[in-house]
Amino acid sequence: MKEELLLLPSDSWTRVIIEKPFGHDLESSTKLSKHISKLFREDQVYRIDHYLGKEMVQNLMVLRFGNRFFGASWNRDNIASVTITFKENFGTGGRAGYFETAGIIRDVMQNHLMQILTLVAMEKPATLNAEDIRDEKVKVLKAIKPVELKDMILGQYVANSDCDRKLFICLVVNIRF
C-alpha cells in the first residue's frame, strides 16, 4: 500500500475506510492502528460501523432532533428506560463462522448496539457536525455505570451448542448523567 501511496500527487485527496473488525483483540488493533498511522494522517482515516448505514439508524437523529413532537419530550426527564432489541430473522447466514468466533458481544453489542444506545441517549449536539455528535456520544459512554454480572444474562442457542462463544445476551445498562 505504501508504494502505491507514494505514486499519488502530494495534493491528492486520499482517504481510507476501515470497517470492523479492526483487529481481533486489543494487541492486534493497536498494532494495526500504529501501522495505519505511518501511512495516513488521522483525518484521512475513517473507521466505520456498517450498521450506522441502515436507514432507521441514519434517521434517528432526524427523528429526535428534527421533530417537534419528539424533540420536546425525548430526554432524560421524560424517559425512564429504553429497550433496544437486536433480532435478525435471517440468521447468521454466511457470517456464521465469524459470528461464532466473535460471539454476540464482540460482533454486535460493543459496536452496533452501543452506537444505537448513544444515538438514543445523547443530548442534542450543539451542531450536526461530526465532532459535536461524537462529543455527545462520548458523554453517554462515559456516563454508563460499570456493568456487573448480575446485570446480564448470557446464553447459547441450541443449534449452536458446540460453539464456545456466547451468542445471546440480555443486558441492563444504567446511564448516570
N, C-alpha and C positions, 0 to 999 in steps of 0.2 A: 504494500500500500504506500509506503513512504516514497518509493521510487516514482510511482505514478503522481504523487502529490508534488514532487519536485519539478515535474514537467508542466504543471499548471502555471499560468501567468501569476505574478505576485499580487495583482489587483483582482484576482478572480474571487467569486462569491462561493466559498466552499463550506458545506455543512455535512455532518454525518449524523444519521439517525440510528439509534441503537434501541432495540426492543428487548424487554426482559425475556428470558432470564439473563441478567448481567452477571455472569459467573455462576458457579454452583454453590459457593459459600463465601464468607467474608474475605478469606485469603485470596481466592481467585478473582473476586470482584475488585478488591484493592489493586491487585496486580494488573488486571485489565484496565482499570481507571488510570493507573500510572502510565501504562503503555500508550493509551489514547491521548493523555496529556502531553506526551512527547511529540505527537503528530498534529494535534489540533489545540487551538485556544478553547477555553471553556465555553465562550459564546458561540462556538461553532458546533458544539456537541449537544444533541437532543436525545435525552433518554426518555423513551415514551412507554406508555402503557396503552396497548391497543384497545383496551376496554373503554378508555375515555373517548374513543371514536364512535361508540354506539350512540344512536340518535337520542334516546331518552337521557343518557348521561350528559350529552352535549347540551341538552335543553334544560337541565336542572337549574343552571344559573339564570336563564331567561325566566323560567317558571317562578323562581324565588324572588329575583330582584327586579324583574320587568313587569310583574303582575301586581296590580294594586291590592287585590284581594289577599293574595298570599304574602306579599311583601310586608303588609302591616301586622300580620298575625304569625308568620313563620319566624319565631325567635325563641330564645330560651325562657322567656317569661310566660309564653303561651303553650309550649310543648313540653310535656313531662318525659316522654320517651318516644323512640323511633325504632321500628323493626326493619332491618334490611335482610331480605331473603334472596339468596342466590340459588336458583334452581334452573338447571338446564334439562330440558325434556328430550334432548337428542343424545344424551350420554356423553361419554368421553370420546367417542368416535375414534379417529386416528390419533388422538392425543393420549390414549390410554397409557402408553409406555411412559411418557413424560409425567402425566398426572400421577401415576402410581409411584414413580420415582420421587417426585417433589412432594406429593401429598397436598391436601386441601389448604393447609396453612401457607405453604410457600407458593403454590400455584395461583391461588385465588385470594385468600384473606389478606395477606400482608401487602398486597398491591391493589387489586381491583376493588375489594370491599373497603379498604382504608381510604381509597380515593373517593368512593361514594360517601363514606362517613364524613370526610372533611367537607365535601360539597354540601351535604345536608346540614351539617352543624356549624359551619363557619358564619361569621358575621359578614355583613355586606362590605366588600372591599372598597377602599377609597376611590379606586378607578377600576376599570376592567383590564388593565394591563397585566401581563403575566406576573410581574414582581409583586403587585398588590394582592393578586389572587393567591400566589404562593405564600405570602406572608400570613394571610388569614388561615390558610390550610395548616400552616406550621403552628399557629396559635392553638388550633384544635388538637393537633397531635401532642403538643406539649401539655395540654390540659387533661389528657387521658390518664385516669388513675391506673396505676400498675395492675395488671390482670393477675388474679390468683387462680389456682386450680379449682377452687370452689365456684368460680365464675364461668366454668366451661364444661361442656360435655363433648368428649371426643368419641368417634365411632368408626366402624368399619362396615362396609356393605357386604352382605352375604356373598354376592357374586365375586367380590374381590378379597375373600377371606385369606388368601395366601399372600397378600400384599402386607408388608410390614409398616407402611405409612398410613397415617390416619386420613381417611377420605371424607369424613363428615365432622363438622364442628358446629356447636351452638355456643355462642359466647355472649356474655353480658359485659358491655363496655360502659364505664361511667366517665363522663366528661365533667370536670370541675373547673368552671371559669371563675 
